[in-house]
Amino acid sequence: MAGAKFTPFQNAIRETGRLMTERPPQRIPNRQLAALIAEAGFSNAGLARRVDQLGLEHGLDLRYDKTSVTRWLRGQQPRGTTPALIAEVFTRRLGRRLSAQDLGLDACAPVYAGLEFAASPEEAIDIVSGLWRKDSGSHTELRKIAFTPAGLVVPSRDWLIGRADERVARGAAPPPAEGGTRVPTQGRGHPPRQRHAERGPGGRVSMGDIAALRSVGELFRTLDHAYGGGHARQALVRYLEHEAEPMLRGTYGESTGRRLFAAVADLTRLAGWTSYDITAHGLAQRYFVQALRLAQAAGDRSYGSYVLVTMSRQAVYLGHGREAVQLARVAQQGVGSGAPSVVQSLLHAVEARGHGVLGEVRACSASLARAERALETSRPGDDVPHWARFFDEAQLADEFGHCHRDLQQYRAAAQHAERSLQLRSQAYARSRLFCRVVLATARLGLGELEQACTLGAEAAAQAAEMRSVRALEYVRDFERRLEPYRDAAAVRAYREKVAML
């Protein structure tokens, strides 16, 4: 009745009725998540603890508990990146890639975006091209992504035990049926295919295109060795986006396709290497994983081992010795004993570096001995892959010097570093800088302060001319070692020289 007045009790009854009619829809229990929890053998508290631990790897302070998991099972959707974290927990436990949607949770970007080892060449193209596009734009946060040791496990395992891709060809006419004839896609009466100044997706890829990719790789590699990864990294990424991606999405047969994937894998690894040199470690890690997948599409097992070597070197630099050793061993398993002697030497030397970081003297010495023996058996006429030709006596001496430095065996470190500098070409300016710092550190460890400071100042002058954060960090590491001698005349003179730079 209009204008009717109700008692407080009657108003309460009316409000209760309104709330009952407007009650939110009841949540649907998440049976997918419940089934996976049972399969993984998690308790609710155990799952919550693992999500919190994974969050810490990404700088997130999460506080989930068994009650949180109970709410998820009842249908509540966790917020932010948590669905992706939960999916990664199950991925690690069950050994197969799972998304948030597989768990009955709302879709969100994978927390390990870029670290996925694609299930097919087509998916690999999508993942790596997305990485190039983001990196070539203004996505500065991409260069701040953290490196995660856990992100090494699944890709290296999938590379080692995964099945080879049966087909990588795109857009090429399939082989004719038995007794039939192939129908030409471009024959008489059709105008020839136009070559445009700017390539678009769908164009036919030629061997000339692949030769161009290889030449560009050599150019950027030379710039990296001489001036540091920051010098032309962005240009390399843009080249991958604007030239390599349209080729990958073009038309090619099996043989051309394998060569194309191999060339792009090499450029992608180099993009990772230059990212590593500017210490964008999370981004570099993603490039390495995608280069590994592209190498698999190329059917190039040997190059895949080289990508793993690169990943192992990054792990050494970041102090993850155990992971470095494991990656080197996976690479050794992947190529077997049939690899050229130079490649075998490289693989053993990289394993030695991991043992050196861990302080494992015996294991490090054994790996160095195997590397030395393998290199001694190599011959000038051996068929060495283009990417392994840098590994010679100078490089092996450099590996010895680094290992002995890490093991605090300074006399041996000095001897090998000096030998490497004598043998090493001037074209490898950054490698020579690193070796000079190793020599300076060894001289310092032997109590030869003036010599150490002279060598350190030379390295600092070189670093000032490069765009390499790693070069600067080598110099800073040496300066930290100088701290106990800061009042010595030689150290004061060193600091004055460096200040002028």
C-alpha positions in Angstrom: 0.0 0.0 0.0 1.4 3.4 -1.0 2.6 5.5 1.9 2.2 2.5 4.3 4.6 2.5 7.2 6.2 -0.6 8.6 7.6 -1.4 12.0 11.4 -2.1 12.3 10.6 -5.8 12.6 8.6 -5.7 9.3 11.4 -3.8 7.5 13.9 -6.5 8.6 11.6 -9.2 7.2 11.3 -7.3 3.9 15.1 -6.8 3.6 15.8 -10.5 4.3 13.4 -11.4 1.5 15.2 -9.0 -0.9 18.6 -10.5 -0.1 17.3 -14.0 -0.6 16.0 -13.2 -4.1 19.3 -11.4 -5.0 21.7 -14.1 -3.6 24.7 -14.5 -5.9 24.9 -17.8 -7.9 26.3 -20.7 -6.0 29.9 -21.6 -6.8 30.5 -24.9 -8.7 33.0 -27.2 -7.0 36.2 -27.5 -9.0 36.4 -31.2 -9.8 39.3 -30.7 -12.3 41.5 -29.3 -9.5 40.4 -32.0 -7.1 41.3 -34.7 -9.5 44.8 -33.2 -10.2 45.4 -32.8 -6.4 44.7 -36.5 -6.0 46.9 -37.5 -8.9 49.8 -35.4 -7.6 49.4 -36.7 -4.1 49.2 -33.2 -2.6 47.5 -32.3 0.7 45.8 -28.9 0.7 48.5 -27.5 2.9 51.2 -29.0 0.7 49.8 -27.4 -2.4 49.5 -24.0 -0.7 53.1 -24.3 0.5 54.4 -25.0 -3.0 52.5 -22.1 -4.5 54.0 -19.8 -1.9 57.5 -21.1 -2.6 57.1 -20.7 -6.3 55.8 -17.2 -5.7 59.1 -16.4 -3.9 61.0 -17.3 -7.0 59.1 -14.5 -8.7 59.5 -12.0 -5.9 55.9 -12.5 -4.6 55.1 -12.7 -0.9 52.1 -15.0 -0.9 50.4 -16.3 2.2 48.2 -19.2 1.1 47.2 -22.0 3.4 45.0 -25.1 3.4 41.9 -23.0 3.8 42.8 -21.1 0.6 43.0 -24.4 -1.3 39.6 -25.5 0.2 38.1 -22.3 -1.2 39.6 -23.0 -4.6 38.1 -26.5 -4.5 34.7 -25.0 -3.7 34.9 -22.8 -6.8 36.5 -19.6 -5.7 38.9 -18.2 -8.3 42.4 -17.1 -7.0 43.5 -13.6 -8.1 46.3 -12.2 -10.2 49.0 -14.6 -11.5 48.1 -17.2 -8.8 46.3 -19.5 -11.3 49.5 -19.6 -13.5 51.6 -20.4 -10.4 49.2 -23.2 -9.4 49.5 -24.6 -12.9 53.3 -24.5 -12.8 53.3 -26.4 -9.5 51.3 -29.2 -11.1 53.5 -29.0 -14.3 56.6 -29.7 -12.2 55.0 -32.4 -10.2 53.3 -34.4 -13.0 55.9 -33.8 -15.7 53.5 -32.5 -18.3 52.6 -28.9 -19.3 49.3 -27.8 -17.7 47.6 -24.4 -18.0 45.3 -22.7 -15.5 42.3 -23.8 -17.6 43.4 -27.4 -17.3 42.9 -26.9 -13.5 39.4 -25.4 -13.9 40.8 -21.9 -13.2 40.4 -18.7 -15.1 42.9 -18.3 -17.9 45.8 -16.0 -17.4 49.3 -15.5 -18.9 51.6 -18.4 -18.0 54.0 -17.4 -15.2 56.8 -19.0 -17.3 55.7 -17.3 -20.6 58.6 -17.9 -23.0 60.0 -20.8 -21.1 57.6 -23.3 -22.7 59.0 -26.0 -24.8 56.5 -26.0 -27.6 54.7 -29.2 -28.6 54.9 -28.4 -32.4 56.9 -26.3 -34.8 53.8 -24.1 -35.3 53.5 -23.4 -31.6 57.3 -22.7 -31.4 56.9 -20.1 -34.1 54.1 -18.4 -32.2 56.0 -18.4 -28.9 59.3 -17.1 -30.3 57.7 -14.5 -32.5 55.7 -13.2 -29.6 59.0 -12.8 -27.7 60.7 -10.9 -30.5 57.7 -8.5 -30.9 57.6 -7.7 -27.2 61.4 -7.2 -27.0 61.6 -5.0 -30.0 58.9 -2.7 -28.6 58.8 -0.6 -25.4 58.3 -3.5 -23.1 61.1 -2.6 -20.7 59.6 -4.9 -18.1 60.5 -7.8 -20.3 64.2 -7.1 -19.6 63.6 -7.1 -15.9 62.2 -10.7 -15.8 64.1 -12.8 -13.2 66.1 -15.8 -14.2 64.7 -19.0 -12.6 66.8 -22.2 -12.2 63.5 -24.2 -12.1 62.8 -23.0 -15.6 65.7 -25.1 -17.0 64.3 -28.5 -16.0 61.4 -29.1 -18.3 63.0 -27.7 -21.6 66.2 -29.6 -21.2 64.4 -32.8 -20.3 61.9 -32.4 -23.2 64.8 -31.8 -25.6 66.7 -34.9 -24.4 63.7 -37.3 -24.6 61.4 -35.6 -27.0 60.5 -37.1 -30.3 61.8 -35.5 -33.5 59.3 -33.3 -35.5 58.1 -35.4 -38.4 57.2 -32.4 -40.6 58.1 -28.7 -40.6 57.2 -27.8 -44.2 54.6 -25.1 -44.6 52.3 -24.4 -47.5 54.2 -26.7 -49.8 52.2 -29.0 -52.0 52.0 -32.5 -50.4 53.5 -35.4 -52.3 51.2 -36.9 -55.0 49.1 -39.9 -54.2 50.3 -43.2 -55.5 49.7 -43.4 -59.3 48.7 -39.7 -59.4 50.5 -36.6 -60.6 51.4 -33.4 -58.7 49.2 -30.4 -59.6 51.5 -27.4 -60.1 50.7 -24.5 -57.9 52.4 -22.1 -60.3 52.7 -23.0 -63.9 52.1 -21.8 -67.4 49.7 -18.9 -67.6 50.5 -17.7 -64.1 52.6 -14.6 -63.5 55.8 -15.3 -61.6 55.8 -14.8 -57.9 56.7 -11.2 -57.0 59.6 -10.5 -54.6 58.8 -7.5 -52.5 61.2 -5.2 -50.8 59.4 -6.0 -47.5 58.6 -9.7 -47.0 55.2 -10.6 -45.9 54.0 -13.9 -44.4 53.3 -16.6 -46.9 56.1 -15.9 -49.4 58.3 -18.7 -50.6 61.6 -19.1 -48.8 64.7 -19.7 -50.9 68.2 -20.9 -50.0 69.3 -17.3 -50.7 67.1 -16.2 -47.8 68.7 -18.7 -45.5 72.2 -17.7 -46.7 71.2 -14.1 -45.8 70.2 -15.2 -42.3 73.6 -16.9 -41.8 75.5 -13.8 -43.0 73.5 -11.5 -40.7 74.3 -13.9 -37.8 78.1 -13.6 -38.6 77.8 -9.8 -38.7 76.1 -9.6 -35.3 78.4 -12.2 -33.8 81.4 -10.1 -34.8 79.9 -7.0 -33.3 79.1 -8.8 -30.1 82.7 -10.1 -29.7 84.3 -6.7 -30.3 81.9 -4.2 -28.8 79.6 -6.1 -26.4 76.0 -7.4 -26.6 74.4 -4.0 -26.0 75.9 -2.5 -29.1 73.5 -4.0 -31.7 71.2 -6.2 -29.7 68.1 -4.2 -30.5 68.8 -4.2 -34.2 69.2 -8.0 -34.1 65.8 -8.4 -32.4 64.1 -6.1 -34.9 65.7 -8.1 -37.7 64.2 -11.3 -36.3 60.8 -9.7 -36.0 60.7 -8.2 -39.4 62.7 -10.7 -41.5 62.9 -14.0 -39.7 59.2 -14.2 -38.6 57.7 -13.7 -42.1 60.1 -16.4 -43.4 59.0 -18.9 -40.7 55.4 -18.1 -41.6 56.2 -18.5 -45.3 56.1 -21.4 -47.7 58.9 -24.0 -47.8 59.5 -27.7 -48.2 61.1 -30.1 -45.7 64.7 -29.6 -46.6 64.5 -25.8 -46.8 62.4 -25.7 -43.7 65.0 -27.6 -41.6 67.7 -25.2 -42.8 65.5 -22.2 -42.0 64.8 -23.4 -38.5 68.5 -24.0 -38.0 69.4 -20.5 -39.1 66.7 -18.8 -37.0 67.7 -21.0 -34.0 71.2 -19.6 -34.3 70.0 -16.0 -34.5 67.7 -16.5 -31.5 70.5 -18.0 -29.4 72.6 -14.9 -30.3 69.7 -12.7 -29.2 69.8 -14.5 -25.9 73.5 -14.2 -25.7 73.5 -10.5 -26.2 70.6 -10.2 -23.6 72.8 -12.2 -21.2 75.7 -9.8 -21.9 73.6 -6.8 -20.7 72.5 -9.0 -17.8 68.8 -9.2 -18.8 69.0 -12.8 -17.5 65.3 -13.8 -17.5 64.9 -12.6 -21.1 68.1 -14.4 -22.1 66.9 -17.6 -20.5 63.7 -17.4 -22.6 65.6 -16.8 -25.8 67.8 -19.8 -25.1 64.8 -22.1 -24.4 63.2 -21.0 -27.7 66.5 -21.5 -29.6 66.6 -25.0 -28.2 63.1 -25.7 -29.5 63.9 -24.3 -32.9 67.0 -26.4 -33.1 64.9 -29.5 -32.5 62.6 -28.4 -35.4 65.7 -28.1 -37.5 66.6 -31.7 -36.6 70.0 -30.4 -35.5 70.9 -32.3 -32.3 74.4 -31.0 -32.3 73.3 -27.4 -32.3 70.8 -28.1 -29.5 73.8 -29.2 -27.4 75.4 -25.9 -28.1 72.3 -24.0 -26.9 72.5 -26.1 -23.7 76.1 -25.1 -23.3 75.1 -21.5 -23.6 72.5 -22.0 -20.9 75.1 -23.7 -18.7 77.4 -20.7 -19.1 74.7 -18.4 -17.9 74.0 -20.7 -14.9 77.8 -20.6 -14.1 77.8 -16.8 -14.3 74.8 -16.6 -11.9 76.4 -19.1 -9.4 74.1 -22.0 -10.1 76.8 -24.6 -10.4 74.6 -27.7 -10.0 72.3 -26.6 -12.8 75.3 -25.8 -15.0 76.7 -29.3 -14.5 73.3 -30.9 -15.3 72.9 -28.9 -18.5 76.3 -29.8 -19.7 75.7 -33.5 -19.0 72.3 -33.3 -20.8 74.1 -31.8 -23.8 76.7 -34.7 -23.7 74.0 -37.3 -23.6 72.1 -35.6 -26.4 75.0 -35.8 -28.9 76.6 -39.0 -27.7 80.2 -40.0 -28.5 79.9 -39.4 -32.2 80.3 -35.6 -32.0 83.5 -34.1 -33.4 86.4 -33.9 -30.9 86.2 -30.1 -30.7 82.5 -30.3 -29.7 83.3 -33.0 -27.1 86.1 -30.8 -25.7 83.7 -27.9 -25.4 81.1 -29.9 -23.6 83.6 -31.2 -21.0 85.1 -27.8 -20.5 81.7 -26.3 -19.7 80.9 -29.1 -17.3 84.3 -28.3 -15.6 83.2 -24.6 -15.1 80.1 -25.8 -13.2 82.2 -28.0 -10.9 84.6 -25.1 -10.4 81.8 -22.8 -9.2 80.8 -25.6 -6.7 84.4 -26.0 -5.5 84.5 -29.6 -6.6 88.2 -29.9 -7.2 88.3 -33.6 -8.3 85.3 -33.4 -10.6 86.5 -30.2 -12.1 90.0 -31.6 -12.8 88.6 -34.7 -14.4 86.3 -32.7 -16.7 89.3 -30.4 -17.7 91.4 -33.5 -18.4 88.7 -35.0 -20.7 88.4 -31.6 -22.5 92.1 -31.5 -23.0 92.3 -35.0 -24.4 89.4 -34.4 -26.7 91.0 -31.3 -28.2 94.3 -33.0 -28.6 92.7 -35.7 -30.8 91.1 -33.1 -33.2 92.7 -32.6 -36.6 92.7 -29.6 -39.0 90.6 -31.5 -41.6 87.8 -32.4 -39.1 84.3 -31.4 -40.0 83.6 -28.9 -37.2 80.3 -27.1 -37.0 80.5 -23.4 -37.7 79.4 -22.5 -34.1 82.2 -24.6 -32.5 85.1 -23.2 -34.5 85.9 -20.6 -31.9 86.8 -23.4 -29.5 90.6 -23.7 -29.8 93.6 -23.9 -27.6 93.1 -20.2 -26.6 89.5 -20.9 -25.5 90.4 -24.0 -23.6 93.2 -22.2 -21.8 90.7 -19.6 -20.9 88.4 -22.3 -19.4 91.3 -23.6 -17.4 92.1 -20.2 -16.1 88.5 -19.5 -14.9 88.2 -22.9 -13.3 91.5 -22.5 -11.3 90.5 -19.0 -10.3 87.2 -20.3 -8.9 89.1 -23.1 -7.1 91.5 -20.4 -5.7 94.4 -22.2 -7.4 96.0 -18.9 -8.4 99.3 -20.0 -9.8 97.7 -22.4 -12.3 95.0 -19.7 -13.1 97.7 -17.2 -14.0 99.6 -19.6 -16.2 96.5 -20.6 -18.2 95.2 -17.0 -18.4 98.6 -15.8 -19.8 98.6 -18.6 -22.4 95.1 -17.7 -23.5 96.0 -14.0 -23.9 99.0 -15.0 -26.0 97.0 -17.2 -28.3 93.7 -15.3 -28.5 92.9 -13.2 -31.5 92.3 -9.5 -31.0 88.9 -9.8 -32.6 87.7 -11.5 -29.4 88.0 -8.2 -27.4 85.5 -9.0 -24.7 86.9 -12.5 -24.1 90.4 -11.1 -23.8 89.0 -8.6 -21.2 87.5 -11.4 -19.1 90.8 -13.3 -19.3 92.8 -10.3 -18.3 90.6 -9.9 -15.2 91.1 -13.5 -14.4 94.8 -12.9 -14.6 94.6 -9.8 -12.5 92.7 -11.8 -9.8 95.3 -14.6 -9.9 98.1 -12.1 -9.5 96.3 -10.5 -6.6 95.8 -14.0 -5.0 99.6 -14.5 -5.4 100.3 -11.3 -3.6 101.5 -9.4 -6.7 99.5 -6.3 -6.0 101.1 -3.9 -8.5 100.8 -6.3 -11.4 97.2 -7.0 -10.5 96.3 -3.3 -10.4 98.0 -2.7 -13.8 96.1 -5.6 -15.4 92.9 -4.5 -13.7 93.3 -0.9 -15.0 93.8 -2.2 -18.5 90.6 -4.2 -18.3 88.7 -1.3 -16.9 89.8 0.9 -19.8 88.6 -1.8 -22.2 85.2 -2.1 -20.4 84.6 1.6 -20.7 84.8 1.3 -24.5 82.2 -1.6 -24.6 78.5 -2.0 -24.2 78.7 -5.1 -22.0 77.4 -5.1 -18.4 79.2 -8.4 -17.9 82.5 -6.7 -18.7 81.8 -4.0 -16.1 80.8 -6.7 -13.5 84.1 -8.5 -14.1 85.9 -5.3 -13.3 83.7 -4.7 -10.2 84.4 -8.2 -8.9 88.1 -7.5 -9.2 87.6 -4.2 -7.3 85.8 -5.9 -4.5 88.8 -8.2 -4.1 91.0 -5.1 -3.9 89.0 -3.8 -0.9 91.3 -5.3 1.8 94.2 -3.5 0.2 92.4 -0.1 -0.3 95.1 1.9 1.5 98.0 0.5 -0.6 99.7 3.0 -3.0 99.0 0.6 -6.0 95.3 0.5 -5.2 95.0 4.2 -4.8 96.8 4.7 -8.2 94.4 2.1 -9.7 91.3 4.0 -8.4 92.7 7.3 -9.8 93.1 5.8 -13.3 89.6 4.3 -13.2 88.1 7.5 -12.0 89.4 9.3 -15.1 87.6 6.8 -17.3 
